[in-house]
Amino acid sequence: MGNKAEINPEKELNTEKELITGLGTTSGNMKKTEALLKVEDLSLSFTQYESGLRQTELKVISNLSIQAYKGEILAIVGSSGSGKSLLAHSILGILPSNAKLDGRIEYNGAELTQERKEEMRGKEIALIPQAITYLDPLMKISNQVIGCVEKKNEGLMKKLQREIFQRYTLKPEVERMFPHELSGGMTRRVLVSTAVISSSKLIIADEPTPGLDEKTLNETLSYFKDMADKGCAVILITHDIEAALKISHKIAVFYAGTVLEVANVEDFKNNGENLRHPYTRALWNALPQNKFQAIKGHQPMQDEVIDGCIFYERCSRKKALCAQGLPQLKQVNGGMVRCNNAS
C-alpha cells in the first residue's frame, strides 16, 4: 500500500502543519493571525467486530487538516459520508466509545483534550444542529435556551434571553412554548439563540439549511454572518455550495474522509478555472446554472482500501504518481489543495 513517504514531499513543500499555519486572515485585511481552531492531521476510526471476536478498524477520516479564524466563516462541503459531521463530533468530543481519534486539535492555542471539550462544549464551543430532536420535548423553550444557571444569575439570563429573542424576531410567547409548537424557522432561531446566549467563540452549524424556502434560508444564513461579524469563528457544514458561497470566506471541500481543497469564495466563478482540484471543479460545474456537467464514478466506500489518491478512479488528469500514495496538502494560488497536478 502506498504512503506519503513514497511521494517524498520534503523536496516539494513544508509539512501540512507549516503550510496551514499563517494562511488565515482577519476579515477585511491581509494581516496574518492565529487560528482559533486548528485541526492537524486528524484520523478517526471505529473498532468493529466481525464473525466471532475478530476486530477490524473502519477508518472514516484520514490526514484531515483545517483551521477556523475569528470573524470568518469556514464552510465545509462534500457529499454524505465524506466526514463533515464526524469532524464536528470530534471537535465537540461526542464520539461513541468504539472511536479512535489520532492527530491534534487545538483551541485558542492549547490542545483540545477530551476534558477541555467537555468543559467548553455548550459554552465557548457551541453546536447548532439541524434537527428539532436536539431540543427536549418536555421542557419549555426559555429554560432550554438559558440552560443550567445559578439562581443568583437567573434574572440576568432571563433578561438576556428576551433581548436575544427580540433580535431574532421571536415573540415573547415563544419562551413559554414547547418544541412541537415551533415552526421550522422558529426552531432554527431558537437553536441559534442557545449559541448566542452562551457567548460561544466557536460556532459549529451542522446542516442548518436543508428544506428551507429561500426567505428562511437567507434569514438563517444572516444569523451566522452576524455571529462572524461579532468576532466568532463559524464552521458551516452543508451540502449546499450555493448557500455557503453567500456568506463564507473559505470553502473546505471534503471527500472520502479528508480535505481535497480549501478555496477562497472568490475562486468559485465562470467554469471554475481558478479552483485547484478536479473534484472541486466537478462540484461547481454540477450546479444547474453551470450546465450540470456530471462525472462518472462514486466516492470510495469507507471500507475500501485506496493505495493512491482517493479521487484517482474519477480523475481525468491522473498520472502514474497519483497511484503511489495520498498527495500532501500544498499551497497553490492563495489556497490549499491535495493534488499532484495542481500548480
C-alpha positions as CSV (number, residue, x, y, z in Angstrom):
1,M,0.0,0.0,0.0
2,G,1.3,3.5,-0.9
3,N,2.1,6.0,1.7
4,K,3.2,9.7,2.0
5,A,6.9,8.8,2.2
6,E,6.8,7.5,-1.4
7,I,5.9,11.0,-2.7
8,N,8.9,12.4,-0.8
9,P,7.0,15.7,0.0
10,E,10.0,17.2,1.8
11,K,11.6,18.1,-1.6
12,E,8.5,20.0,-2.7
13,L,6.9,21.6,0.3
14,N,6.8,22.1,4.0
15,T,4.7,19.8,6.3
16,E,1.0,20.3,6.2
17,K,1.2,21.9,9.7
18,E,3.6,24.5,8.4
19,L,1.6,25.2,5.3
20,I,-1.7,25.7,7.1
21,T,-0.3,28.0,9.8
22,G,-0.4,31.6,8.8
23,L,-2.8,31.2,5.9
24,G,-5.7,32.8,7.8
25,T,-6.6,36.5,7.7
26,T,-8.9,38.6,9.7
27,S,-11.9,39.9,7.8
28,G,-11.2,42.9,5.7
29,N,-7.4,42.8,5.7
30,M,-4.4,40.6,4.9
31,K,-2.9,40.6,8.3
32,K,-1.9,37.1,9.4
33,T,-3.4,35.9,12.6
34,E,-3.5,32.8,14.8
35,A,-6.4,30.4,14.2
36,L,-8.9,29.9,17.0
37,L,-9.3,26.3,16.0
38,K,-6.6,24.1,14.4
39,V,-7.2,20.6,13.3
40,E,-4.0,18.9,12.2
41,D,-3.6,15.5,10.5
42,L,-6.7,14.1,12.1
43,S,-7.6,10.5,11.7
44,L,-10.7,8.7,13.0
45,S,-11.6,5.1,13.0
46,F,-14.2,2.8,14.6
47,T,-13.5,-0.6,16.1
48,Q,-15.9,-3.2,14.8
49,Y,-16.4,-6.9,15.4
50,E,-16.8,-9.4,12.5
51,S,-17.5,-13.1,12.9
52,G,-16.6,-14.4,16.3
53,L,-14.4,-11.9,18.3
54,R,-12.4,-10.7,15.3
55,Q,-11.8,-7.0,15.5
56,T,-11.4,-4.7,12.5
57,E,-10.9,-0.9,12.3
58,L,-13.1,1.1,9.9
59,K,-11.2,4.3,9.1
60,V,-13.6,7.2,8.3
61,I,-11.3,10.2,8.5
62,S,-7.6,10.4,7.4
63,N,-5.0,13.1,7.3
64,L,-7.6,15.9,7.7
65,S,-6.4,19.4,8.5
66,I,-8.5,22.6,8.7
67,Q,-8.4,26.0,10.5
68,A,-11.1,28.3,11.7
69,Y,-10.5,32.0,12.4
70,K,-12.3,34.6,14.5
71,G,-14.5,36.8,12.3
72,E,-14.6,34.3,9.5
73,I,-17.0,31.6,8.2
74,L,-15.4,28.4,7.0
75,A,-17.9,26.3,5.0
76,I,-17.3,22.6,4.8
77,V,-18.9,21.0,1.8
78,G,-19.0,17.5,0.4
79,S,-21.3,14.5,-0.2
80,S,-22.7,12.2,2.5
81,G,-20.0,10.0,4.1
82,S,-17.2,12.5,3.5
83,G,-16.6,13.1,7.2
84,K,-18.2,16.5,7.7
85,S,-20.4,15.7,10.7
86,L,-17.8,13.3,12.2
87,L,-15.3,16.2,12.3
88,A,-17.9,18.3,14.2
89,H,-18.4,15.4,16.7
90,S,-14.6,15.0,17.1
91,I,-14.2,18.7,17.9
92,L,-17.1,18.5,20.4
93,G,-15.9,15.3,22.0
94,I,-19.2,13.4,21.4
95,L,-17.9,10.3,19.6
96,P,-19.0,6.8,20.6
97,S,-16.9,4.6,22.8
98,N,-15.6,2.5,19.9
99,A,-14.0,5.5,18.2
100,K,-10.2,6.0,18.0
101,L,-9.0,9.6,17.3
102,D,-5.5,10.5,16.3
103,G,-3.9,13.8,15.3
104,R,-4.2,17.1,17.1
105,I,-7.0,19.6,17.7
106,E,-6.1,23.0,19.2
107,Y,-8.4,25.6,20.5
108,N,-7.1,29.1,21.3
109,G,-3.5,27.9,21.2
110,A,-3.9,24.9,23.5
111,E,-4.6,21.3,22.8
112,L,-8.3,20.5,22.9
113,T,-8.3,17.4,25.1
114,Q,-11.4,15.4,25.9
115,E,-11.6,17.1,29.3
116,R,-11.4,20.6,27.7
117,K,-14.0,19.6,25.1
118,E,-16.5,18.6,27.9
119,E,-15.7,21.8,29.8
120,M,-16.2,24.1,26.8
121,R,-19.0,22.3,25.0
122,G,-22.1,24.5,25.1
123,K,-20.0,27.4,26.5
124,E,-17.1,28.5,24.3
125,I,-17.8,25.9,21.7
126,A,-21.5,25.6,20.5
127,L,-23.2,23.3,18.1
128,I,-26.2,24.5,16.1
129,P,-27.8,21.2,14.8
130,Q,-30.3,20.8,12.0
131,A,-32.9,18.7,13.8
132,I,-35.5,19.8,16.3
133,T,-34.9,16.5,18.1
134,Y,-31.9,18.2,19.8
135,L,-34.5,20.1,21.9
136,D,-36.1,18.4,25.0
137,P,-39.7,17.8,24.0
138,L,-40.8,18.1,27.7
139,M,-39.1,21.4,28.5
140,K,-40.2,24.9,27.7
141,I,-38.1,26.9,25.2
142,S,-36.9,29.6,27.6
143,N,-35.5,27.0,30.1
144,Q,-33.6,25.2,27.3
145,V,-32.1,28.4,25.9
146,I,-31.0,29.6,29.3
147,G,-29.8,26.2,30.4
148,C,-28.5,25.5,33.9
149,V,-27.6,28.7,35.5
150,E,-27.0,29.7,39.2
151,K,-30.1,31.0,40.9
152,K,-28.5,34.4,41.5
153,N,-27.9,34.8,37.7
154,E,-31.3,33.6,36.7
155,G,-32.9,37.1,36.4
156,L,-29.9,38.4,34.3
157,M,-30.0,35.4,32.0
158,K,-33.8,35.8,31.6
159,K,-33.3,39.4,30.5
160,L,-30.6,38.4,28.1
161,Q,-32.7,35.6,26.6
162,R,-35.5,38.1,25.9
163,E,-33.1,40.5,24.3
164,I,-31.8,37.8,22.0
165,F,-35.3,36.6,21.1
166,Q,-36.2,40.1,20.2
167,R,-33.1,40.3,18.0
168,Y,-34.2,37.2,16.1
169,T,-37.8,38.2,15.9
170,L,-39.1,35.5,18.3
171,K,-42.2,36.8,20.0
172,P,-42.4,36.8,23.9
173,E,-44.8,33.9,23.9
174,V,-42.2,31.6,22.3
175,E,-40.4,31.3,25.6
176,R,-43.4,29.5,27.1
177,M,-43.8,27.1,24.2
178,F,-42.7,23.5,23.8
179,P,-40.6,22.4,20.8
180,H,-43.5,20.7,19.0
181,E,-45.3,24.1,18.9
182,L,-42.5,25.8,16.9
183,S,-42.3,26.2,13.1
184,G,-39.1,25.2,11.3
185,G,-37.9,28.7,11.1
186,M,-38.6,29.4,14.7
187,T,-36.8,26.2,15.7
188,R,-33.6,27.4,13.9
189,R,-33.8,30.8,15.6
190,V,-34.1,29.1,19.0
191,L,-31.1,26.9,18.3
192,V,-29.1,30.0,17.2
193,S,-30.2,31.7,20.4
194,T,-28.7,28.9,22.5
195,A,-25.3,29.6,21.0
196,V,-25.6,33.3,21.3
197,I,-26.6,33.4,24.9
198,S,-23.6,31.2,25.8
199,S,-21.2,33.8,24.4
200,S,-19.6,31.0,22.4
201,K,-16.5,31.9,20.4
202,L,-16.6,28.9,18.1
203,I,-19.9,28.0,16.4
204,I,-20.4,24.8,14.5
205,A,-23.6,24.7,12.4
206,D,-24.3,21.2,11.2
207,E,-26.5,21.1,8.1
208,P,-28.8,24.0,9.3
209,T,-30.5,24.8,6.0
210,P,-31.9,21.7,4.2
211,G,-35.6,22.1,3.2
212,L,-35.8,25.8,3.8
213,D,-37.5,28.2,1.4
214,E,-35.4,31.0,0.0
215,K,-36.6,33.6,2.5
216,T,-36.0,31.4,5.6
217,L,-32.7,30.2,4.1
218,N,-31.4,33.7,3.7
219,E,-32.6,34.6,7.2
220,T,-30.8,31.6,8.7
221,L,-27.6,32.5,6.9
222,S,-27.8,36.0,8.1
223,Y,-27.6,34.8,11.7
224,F,-24.3,33.1,11.0
225,K,-22.9,36.2,9.3
226,D,-24.0,38.2,12.3
227,M,-22.0,35.9,14.6
228,A,-18.9,36.2,12.4
229,D,-19.2,40.0,12.3
230,K,-19.2,40.0,16.1
231,G,-15.9,38.1,16.1
232,C,-16.9,34.4,16.3
233,A,-15.3,31.7,14.3
234,V,-18.1,29.9,12.4
235,I,-17.9,26.5,10.8
236,L,-20.8,25.9,8.4
237,I,-21.3,22.2,7.5
238,T,-23.5,21.9,4.4
239,H,-24.3,20.1,1.2
240,D,-25.4,23.4,-0.3
241,I,-22.5,25.1,-2.1
242,E,-24.7,28.0,-3.3
243,A,-25.8,28.8,0.3
244,A,-22.2,28.5,1.5
245,L,-20.9,31.0,-1.1
246,K,-23.4,33.6,0.1
247,I,-21.7,34.2,3.4
248,S,-18.5,32.2,3.7
249,H,-14.9,33.4,3.4
250,K,-13.4,30.0,2.6
251,I,-14.7,26.7,1.4
252,A,-13.2,23.4,2.6
253,V,-14.0,20.5,0.2
254,F,-14.2,17.1,1.9
255,Y,-14.1,13.8,0.0
256,A,-13.8,10.3,1.5
257,G,-12.8,11.5,4.9
258,T,-10.2,14.1,4.1
259,V,-9.8,17.6,2.7
260,L,-9.1,17.9,-1.0
261,E,-9.1,21.7,-1.2
262,V,-9.5,24.9,0.8
263,A,-10.5,27.6,-1.6
264,N,-11.5,31.2,-1.3
265,V,-15.1,32.1,-2.2
266,E,-13.8,34.4,-5.0
267,D,-12.4,31.3,-6.8
268,F,-15.9,30.0,-7.5
269,K,-16.8,31.7,-10.7
270,N,-17.1,31.1,-14.5
271,N,-16.2,27.5,-15.3
272,G,-14.1,27.0,-12.2
273,E,-10.7,27.7,-13.8
274,N,-9.4,29.2,-10.5
275,L,-10.3,26.1,-8.5
276,R,-7.4,23.9,-7.8
277,H,-8.8,20.3,-7.5
278,P,-10.7,18.5,-10.2
279,Y,-13.3,17.4,-7.7
280,T,-14.0,20.9,-6.6
281,R,-14.4,22.0,-10.2
282,A,-16.8,19.0,-10.7
283,L,-18.9,20.1,-7.8
284,W,-19.1,23.6,-9.1
285,N,-19.9,22.6,-12.7
286,A,-22.6,20.1,-11.5
287,L,-24.8,23.0,-10.3
288,P,-27.8,23.5,-12.6
289,Q,-26.7,27.1,-13.5
290,N,-23.3,25.7,-14.6
291,K,-24.8,23.3,-17.1
292,F,-24.8,20.3,-14.7
293,Q,-21.7,18.5,-16.0
294,A,-21.7,15.3,-14.0
295,I,-18.7,13.0,-13.8
296,K,-18.7,9.2,-13.7
297,G,-17.9,7.1,-10.6
298,H,-18.6,7.5,-6.9
299,Q,-16.9,8.4,-3.7
300,P,-15.0,5.4,-2.3
301,M,-16.8,3.4,0.4
302,Q,-15.4,3.7,3.9
303,D,-14.1,0.1,3.9
304,E,-12.3,0.4,0.6
305,V,-8.5,0.3,0.7
306,I,-7.1,3.0,-1.6
307,D,-3.4,2.9,-2.4
308,G,-3.1,6.3,-4.1
309,C,-5.1,9.4,-4.5
310,I,-8.7,8.8,-3.3
311,F,-10.0,10.7,-6.4
312,Y,-7.8,8.6,-8.8
313,E,-10.5,6.5,-10.4
314,R,-12.7,9.6,-11.3
315,C,-9.9,11.9,-12.3
316,S,-9.3,12.8,-16.0
317,R,-5.8,14.2,-15.2
318,K,-4.3,11.3,-13.3
319,K,-0.7,10.3,-13.7
320,A,1.4,7.3,-12.5
321,L,2.5,9.3,-9.5
322,C,-1.2,9.6,-8.3
323,A,-1.3,5.9,-7.7
324,Q,1.6,6.0,-5.3
325,G,0.2,7.4,-2.1
326,L,-2.2,10.1,-0.9
327,P,-0.9,13.5,-2.1
328,Q,0.1,16.1,0.5
329,L,-1.7,19.3,1.0
330,K,0.1,22.2,-0.6
331,Q,-0.4,25.9,-1.1
332,V,-1.3,26.9,-4.6
333,N,-2.5,30.4,-5.6
334,G,-3.7,31.5,-2.2
335,G,-5.5,28.3,-1.3
336,M,-4.6,24.7,-0.4
337,V,-5.0,21.5,-2.4
338,R,-4.3,17.8,-2.2
339,C,-3.4,17.1,-5.8
340,N,-0.1,16.3,-7.6
341,N,-1.2,18.1,-10.8
342,A,-2.2,21.5,-9.2
343,S,0.1,24.4,-9.9
